[in-house]
Amino acid sequence: MFTIEHDFDATVVTLIDEGNTPLQEDVTINAFEDCVTLEQYDARLDTVQKITFSLSQLEELAAALDLPEGVYKLRPTDKE
């Protein structure tokens, strides 16, 4: 299950783990104009862990999901 919310400066997607245990904590994805952050509560440390992706890192991650094992570099495309 997931939720989508549109805030003033970001789109927020929350992924909710449901089903059989063990369940993981919710993952919150904040899509800003210049970066994307992922946040997840860590119960062991009682803190929220946060990872920030630049937009180019996010493009590379999206490409990597459809490629076999290897080393790759994305070529610039003409964006109109």
RAQUIVEN-V697539 format. One line per field, one symbol per residue. phi: phi as a letter, one per 30 degrees, with the letter a starting at -180 (. if undefined). psi: psi as a letter, one per 30 degrees, with the letter a starting at -180 (. if undefined). burial: b if it has 16 or more other C-alpha atoms within 10 Angstrom, else e. A space follows every 50 residues. Layout:
BEGIN
phi = ???
psi = ???
burial = ???
END
This chain:
BEGIN
phi = .bbbbccecaccccccdbjdddccdeccccccdcabccbbdcddchbcdb bccddddddddddddccdelcbbdcdcdcc
psi = kllkkjleglkkkkkjklbklkkllkkkkjjleflkkkkkkjeefhlkkk kkkleeeeeeeeeffgllkaklkkkkljk.
burial = eeeeeeeeeeebbbbeeeeeeeeeeebbbbbbeeebebbbbeeeeeeeee eeeeeeeeeeeeeeeeeeeeeeeeeeeeee
END
